[in-house]
Protein backbone atom coordinates (compact mmCIF):
# COMPACT_ATOMS: atom_id res chain seq x y z
CA UNK A 1 0.00 0.00 0.00
CA UNK A 2 1.42 3.41 -1.05
CA UNK A 3 2.19 5.73 1.81
CA UNK A 4 0.44 9.12 1.97
CA UNK A 5 3.82 10.91 1.94
CA UNK A 6 4.89 9.08 -1.22
CA UNK A 7 1.61 9.95 -2.92
CA UNK A 8 2.10 13.60 -2.04
CA UNK A 9 5.65 13.56 -3.38
CA UNK A 10 4.52 12.00 -6.66
CA UNK A 11 1.76 14.58 -7.09
CA UNK A 12 4.21 17.36 -6.28
CA UNK A 13 6.75 16.04 -8.81
CA UNK A 14 4.06 15.64 -11.42
CA UNK A 15 2.99 19.24 -10.84
CA UNK A 16 6.52 20.57 -11.37
CA UNK A 17 6.98 18.42 -14.50
CA UNK A 18 3.75 19.82 -15.94
CA UNK A 19 4.72 23.35 -15.03
CA UNK A 20 8.17 23.12 -16.64
CA UNK A 21 6.77 21.47 -19.75
CA UNK A 22 3.98 24.04 -20.15
CA UNK A 23 6.49 26.84 -19.78
CA UNK A 24 8.63 25.33 -22.53
CA UNK A 25 5.55 25.02 -24.77
CA UNK A 26 5.16 28.78 -24.71
CA UNK A 27 7.83 28.77 -27.39
CA UNK A 28 5.81 28.05 -30.55
CA UNK A 29 8.78 26.57 -32.37
CA UNK A 30 9.45 24.18 -29.50
CA UNK A 31 5.76 23.30 -29.43
CA UNK A 32 5.86 22.41 -33.14
CA UNK A 33 9.04 20.41 -32.59
CA UNK A 34 7.56 18.16 -29.90
CA UNK A 35 4.19 17.86 -31.68
CA UNK A 36 5.94 16.26 -34.65
CA UNK A 37 7.28 13.53 -32.36
CA UNK A 38 3.72 12.20 -31.82
CA UNK A 39 4.60 11.01 -28.31
CA UNK A 40 2.28 11.27 -25.31
CA UNK A 41 2.61 14.29 -23.04
CA UNK A 42 3.08 12.10 -19.96
CA UNK A 43 6.32 10.83 -21.46
CA UNK A 44 7.54 14.11 -22.96
CA UNK A 45 7.13 16.17 -19.78
CA UNK A 46 9.69 13.95 -18.01
CA UNK A 47 12.37 15.11 -20.44
CA UNK A 48 11.71 18.83 -20.81
CA UNK A 49 15.29 20.02 -20.35
CA UNK A 50 16.69 17.37 -22.70
CA UNK A 51 13.99 18.14 -25.25
CA UNK A 52 14.86 21.83 -25.09
CA UNK A 53 18.51 20.98 -25.66
CA UNK A 54 17.55 18.73 -28.56
CA UNK A 55 15.30 21.44 -29.97
CA UNK A 56 18.17 23.96 -29.94
CA UNK A 57 20.41 21.56 -31.86
CA UNK A 58 17.59 20.92 -34.32
CA UNK A 59 17.19 24.68 -34.83
CA UNK A 60 20.91 25.09 -35.36
CA UNK A 61 20.75 22.49 -38.12
CA UNK A 62 17.82 24.19 -39.83
CA UNK A 63 19.82 27.41 -40.23
CA UNK A 64 23.29 25.94 -40.68
CA UNK A 65 25.47 26.95 -43.65
CA UNK A 66 27.81 23.96 -43.36
CA UNK A 67 30.06 22.00 -41.01
CA UNK A 68 32.47 24.90 -40.32
CA UNK A 69 29.47 26.90 -39.01
CA UNK A 70 28.04 24.06 -36.88
CA UNK A 71 26.96 25.26 -33.40
CA UNK A 72 26.12 21.87 -31.93
CA UNK A 73 28.15 20.12 -29.25
CA UNK A 74 29.36 17.47 -31.70
CA UNK A 75 30.24 18.90 -35.09
CA UNK A 76 27.96 17.55 -37.80
CA UNK A 77 25.53 15.85 -35.42
CA UNK A 78 22.23 16.75 -33.77
CA UNK A 79 21.04 15.19 -30.52
CA UNK A 80 17.49 14.01 -31.29
CA UNK A 81 14.83 12.13 -29.27
CA UNK A 82 13.73 8.59 -29.98
CA UNK A 83 10.98 6.63 -28.24
CA UNK A 84 12.14 3.43 -26.61
CA UNK A 85 9.20 1.69 -24.96
CA UNK A 86 7.78 4.13 -22.42
CA UNK A 87 10.94 6.24 -22.28
CA UNK A 88 12.84 8.65 -24.47
CA UNK A 89 16.44 8.18 -25.47
CA UNK A 90 18.53 10.82 -27.20
CA UNK A 91 20.80 9.79 -30.05
CA UNK A 92 23.26 11.77 -32.15
CA UNK A 93 22.28 11.76 -35.81
CA UNK A 94 24.45 13.14 -38.64
CA UNK A 95 23.24 16.24 -40.46
CA UNK A 96 22.95 16.48 -44.25
CA UNK A 97 26.40 18.02 -44.53
CA UNK A 98 27.99 15.29 -42.42
CA UNK A 99 26.22 12.59 -44.44
CA UNK A 100 27.56 14.14 -47.64
CA UNK A 101 31.10 14.24 -46.27
CA UNK A 102 30.83 10.63 -45.04
CA UNK A 103 29.58 9.52 -48.44
CA UNK A 104 32.46 11.29 -50.15
CA UNK A 105 34.96 9.72 -47.76
CA UNK A 106 33.47 6.30 -48.48
CA UNK A 107 33.89 6.94 -52.19
CA UNK A 108 37.44 8.22 -51.71
CA UNK A 109 38.33 5.12 -49.72
CA UNK A 110 37.86 3.13 -52.92
CA UNK A 111 40.77 4.92 -54.60
CA UNK A 112 44.27 4.25 -53.29
CA UNK A 113 46.94 6.87 -53.98
CA UNK A 114 50.65 6.16 -54.02
CA UNK A 115 52.71 9.37 -53.95
CA UNK A 116 49.97 11.34 -55.74
CA UNK A 117 48.66 14.77 -54.54
CA UNK A 118 45.51 14.60 -52.41
CA UNK A 119 43.71 16.89 -54.89
CA UNK A 120 43.73 14.02 -57.36
CA UNK A 121 41.72 11.95 -54.90
CA UNK A 122 38.98 14.59 -55.08
CA UNK A 123 38.92 14.76 -58.89
CA UNK A 124 35.41 15.09 -60.24
CA UNK A 125 33.88 14.82 -63.70
CA UNK A 126 31.73 17.85 -62.87
CA UNK A 127 34.84 19.95 -62.23
CA UNK A 128 36.94 19.04 -65.24
CA UNK A 129 38.09 21.84 -67.53
CA UNK A 130 35.99 21.64 -70.73
CA UNK A 131 36.73 24.95 -72.46
CA UNK A 132 39.67 23.62 -74.51
CA UNK A 133 38.40 21.61 -77.51
CA UNK A 134 41.65 19.64 -77.56
CA UNK A 135 40.38 17.81 -74.48
CA UNK A 136 37.02 16.77 -75.93
CA UNK A 137 38.15 13.50 -77.48
CA UNK A 138 39.69 12.31 -74.24
CA UNK A 139 36.73 13.40 -72.12
CA UNK A 140 34.31 11.58 -74.45
CA UNK A 141 36.49 8.44 -74.38
CA UNK A 142 36.59 8.41 -70.59
CA UNK A 143 32.86 9.00 -70.10
CA UNK A 144 32.19 6.23 -72.61
CA UNK A 145 34.54 3.97 -70.65
CA UNK A 146 32.35 4.40 -67.54
CA UNK A 147 29.28 3.19 -69.44
CA UNK A 148 31.12 0.21 -70.91
CA UNK A 149 32.76 -0.74 -67.60
CA UNK A 150 29.41 -0.91 -65.83
CA UNK A 151 28.36 -3.55 -68.35
CA UNK A 152 31.67 -5.40 -68.64
CA UNK A 153 34.69 -4.87 -66.36
CA UNK A 154 37.08 -6.33 -68.95
CA UNK A 155 37.76 -3.16 -70.92
CA UNK A 156 40.91 -1.73 -72.42
CA UNK A 157 42.39 1.22 -70.59
CA UNK A 158 44.01 4.31 -72.08
CA UNK A 159 47.57 5.38 -72.77
CA UNK A 160 47.27 9.16 -72.59
CA UNK A 161 50.28 11.22 -73.55
CA UNK A 162 50.50 14.96 -73.75
CA UNK A 163 52.22 18.09 -72.57
CA UNK A 164 53.09 18.86 -68.97
CA UNK A 165 50.22 20.13 -66.82
CA UNK A 166 47.38 19.53 -69.29
CA UNK A 167 45.34 17.56 -66.74
CA UNK A 168 45.91 13.98 -67.88
CA UNK A 169 46.01 12.54 -64.38
CA UNK A 170 43.00 14.53 -63.17
CA UNK A 171 40.83 13.34 -66.07
CA UNK A 172 41.51 9.67 -65.41
CA UNK A 173 41.21 10.08 -61.64
CA UNK A 174 37.78 11.65 -62.15
CA UNK A 175 36.41 8.49 -63.76
CA UNK A 176 38.01 6.34 -61.06
CA UNK A 177 36.16 8.44 -58.48
CA UNK A 178 32.94 8.17 -60.44
CA UNK A 179 33.21 4.38 -60.46
CA UNK A 180 34.26 4.52 -56.81
CA UNK A 181 30.68 5.58 -56.08
CA UNK A 182 29.70 2.13 -57.32
CA UNK A 183 32.22 0.52 -54.97
CA UNK A 184 34.92 -0.07 -57.62
CA UNK A 185 38.44 -0.15 -56.14
CA UNK A 186 41.29 1.56 -57.96
CA UNK A 187 44.90 2.65 -57.55
CA UNK A 188 46.86 5.63 -58.87
CA UNK A 189 50.64 5.48 -58.64
CA UNK A 190 53.10 8.22 -59.46
CA UNK A 191 55.52 5.83 -61.09
CA UNK A 192 58.95 7.36 -60.28
CA UNK A 193 58.18 7.75 -56.57
CA UNK A 194 56.41 4.42 -56.40
CA UNK A 195 59.58 2.69 -57.64
CA UNK A 196 61.64 4.56 -55.04
CA UNK A 197 59.17 3.53 -52.36
CA UNK A 198 59.29 -0.10 -53.43
CA UNK A 199 63.06 -0.07 -53.49
CA UNK A 200 63.19 1.47 -50.03
CA UNK A 201 60.83 -1.17 -48.64
CA UNK A 202 62.68 -4.02 -50.35
CA UNK A 203 66.05 -2.97 -49.00
CA UNK A 204 64.84 -2.69 -45.41
CA UNK A 205 63.26 -4.94 -42.83
CA UNK A 206 59.83 -4.02 -44.27
CA UNK A 207 59.68 -6.59 -47.07
CA UNK A 208 56.07 -7.26 -46.15
CA UNK A 209 55.34 -3.63 -47.02
CA UNK A 210 56.98 -4.15 -50.42
CA UNK A 211 54.80 -7.18 -51.12
CA UNK A 212 51.64 -5.42 -49.96
CA UNK A 213 52.22 -2.34 -52.13
CA UNK A 214 53.24 -4.34 -55.15
CA UNK A 215 50.33 -6.78 -55.00
CA UNK A 216 47.77 -4.04 -54.43
CA UNK A 217 48.89 -2.22 -57.56
CA UNK A 218 49.19 -5.38 -59.60
CA UNK A 219 45.68 -6.60 -58.72
CA UNK A 220 43.67 -3.36 -58.40
CA UNK A 221 40.49 -3.54 -60.51
CA UNK A 222 41.48 -0.19 -62.06
CA UNK A 223 45.05 1.06 -62.23
CA UNK A 224 46.65 4.30 -63.39
CA UNK A 225 50.42 4.34 -63.77
CA UNK A 226 51.06 8.06 -63.72
CA UNK A 227 53.97 9.82 -65.45
CA UNK A 228 55.50 6.71 -66.97
CA UNK A 229 58.72 7.65 -68.71
CA UNK A 230 59.93 10.18 -66.16
CA UNK A 231 61.62 7.52 -64.00
CA UNK A 232 65.25 6.46 -64.12
CA UNK A 233 65.12 3.11 -65.91
CA UNK A 234 66.90 0.11 -64.43
CA UNK A 235 66.62 -3.55 -65.40
CA UNK A 236 64.97 -4.16 -62.01
CA UNK A 237 62.29 -1.45 -62.39
CA UNK A 238 61.51 -2.43 -65.97
CA UNK A 239 61.82 -6.23 -65.96
CA UNK A 240 61.03 -7.19 -62.37
CA UNK A 241 58.47 -4.55 -61.40
CA UNK A 242 56.72 -3.09 -64.45
CA UNK A 243 56.72 -6.11 -66.73
CA UNK A 244 55.13 -8.57 -64.25
CA UNK A 245 52.45 -6.01 -63.35
CA UNK A 246 51.53 -5.55 -67.00
CA UNK A 247 51.64 -9.27 -67.70
CA UNK A 248 49.33 -10.05 -64.79
CA UNK A 249 46.88 -7.36 -65.81
CA UNK A 250 46.92 -8.61 -69.39
CA UNK A 251 46.18 -12.16 -68.26
CA UNK A 252 43.37 -11.04 -65.94
CA UNK A 253 42.03 -8.42 -68.40
CA UNK A 254 42.18 -5.66 -65.79
CA UNK A 255 41.75 -2.11 -67.16
CA UNK A 256 45.05 -0.28 -67.00
CA UNK A 257 45.74 3.38 -67.70
CA UNK A 258 48.95 5.31 -68.28
CA UNK A 259 49.84 8.99 -68.43
CA UNK A 260 53.09 10.16 -69.94
CA UNK A 261 54.79 13.10 -71.59
CA UNK A 262 56.17 10.61 -74.12
CA UNK A 263 54.49 8.96 -77.07
CA UNK A 264 54.97 5.20 -77.38
CA UNK A 265 58.02 5.43 -79.66
CA UNK A 266 59.76 7.86 -77.31
CA UNK A 267 58.78 5.68 -74.33
CA UNK A 268 60.29 2.63 -76.02
CA UNK A 269 63.57 4.49 -76.51
CA UNK A 270 63.45 5.61 -72.87
CA UNK A 271 62.85 2.08 -71.57
CA UNK A 272 65.63 0.63 -73.70
CA UNK A 273 68.45 2.61 -72.12
CA UNK A 274 69.81 1.30 -68.81
CA UNK A 275 73.23 0.96 -67.22
CA UNK A 276 73.58 -2.26 -69.18
CA UNK A 277 73.32 -0.43 -72.46
CA UNK A 278 70.66 -0.33 -75.18
CA UNK A 279 68.14 -3.14 -74.52
CA UNK A 280 65.69 -2.71 -77.38
CA UNK A 281 64.07 -6.15 -77.15
CA UNK A 282 63.18 -5.83 -73.47
CA UNK A 283 61.80 -2.35 -74.00
CA UNK A 284 59.77 -3.66 -76.93
CA UNK A 285 58.17 -6.27 -74.66
CA UNK A 286 56.87 -3.54 -72.37
CA UNK A 287 55.48 -1.52 -75.29
CA UNK A 288 53.80 -4.63 -76.67
CA UNK A 289 52.02 -5.20 -73.36
CA UNK A 290 50.96 -1.54 -73.13
CA UNK A 291 49.44 -1.80 -76.62
CA UNK A 292 47.56 -4.93 -75.58
CA UNK A 293 46.20 -3.22 -72.48
CA UNK A 294 45.26 0.19 -73.86
CA UNK A 295 43.99 2.43 -76.57
CA UNK A 296 46.25 5.34 -77.45
CA UNK A 297 45.51 9.05 -77.38
CA UNK A 298 47.49 12.27 -77.44
CA UNK A 299 46.18 15.37 -75.71
CA UNK A 300 47.87 18.73 -76.17
CA UNK A 301 46.12 21.33 -74.08
CA UNK A 302 46.60 24.41 -71.91
CA UNK A 303 49.00 24.02 -68.99
CA UNK A 304 46.52 24.18 -66.09
CA UNK A 305 49.30 24.51 -63.51
CA UNK A 306 50.42 27.92 -64.73
Helices and strands as residue ranges (DSSP letters): H 4-25, H 28-35, H 41-44, G 45-47, H 48-62, G 67-69, E 77-84, E 87-94, H 96-108, E 111-114, H 118-121, G 125-127, G 133-135, H 136-151, E 157-162, H 168-180, E 186-190, H 191-202, H 207-219, E 222-226, H 235-235, I 236-242, H 243-252, E 255-260, H 264-272, E 273-274, E 277-278, H 280-293, E 294-299
